[in-house]
Amino acid sequence: MKAITVAEALAPRLETERLILRAHKLDDFEDYVAMWGDPEMTRHIGGKPRPRDEAWFAFLRYAGLWAHLGFGYWAVEDRETGRYAGDVGVADFKRPIEPSFGETPEMGWTIA
């Protein structure tokens, strides 16, 4: 029997004809860093690329969302290639956004 991570146990796996939404794996990190380091991708999300250490902390947040809130972000995997393609989900990041979302989680997605 294959051991699974806590994140895999908490985040439900969803599959479509072309995509798999699943818990993030450590193997996704290099692709995650590349995606968040791309100035074109981050132009409308925060305005600047993330350095590797900031990307690491953000990456670790995903497991914490599922563990503490029971919802969070999935890794998007291309079903045909098995390659990490981005993130999609809902979260409560407790950030000061105006107008406030109140108690409503915010939805987000990033696709490489």
HELIX and SHEET records of a PDB file:
HELIX    1   1 VAL A    6  LEU A   10  1                                   5    
HELIX    2   2 LEU A   26  ASP A   28  5                                   3    
HELIX    3   3 PHE A   29  TRP A   36  1                                   8    
HELIX    4   4 PRO A   39  THR A   42  1                                   4    
HELIX    5   5 ARG A   52  LEU A   69  1                                  18    
SHEET    1   A 5 LEU A  14  GLU A  15  0                                        
SHEET    2   A 5 LEU A  19  ARG A  22 -1                                        
SHEET    3   A 5 TYR A  73  ASP A  78 -1                                        
SHEET    4   A 5 TYR A  84  ALA A  91 -1                                        
SHEET    5   A 5 GLU A 106  ILE A 111 -1                                        
END                                                                             
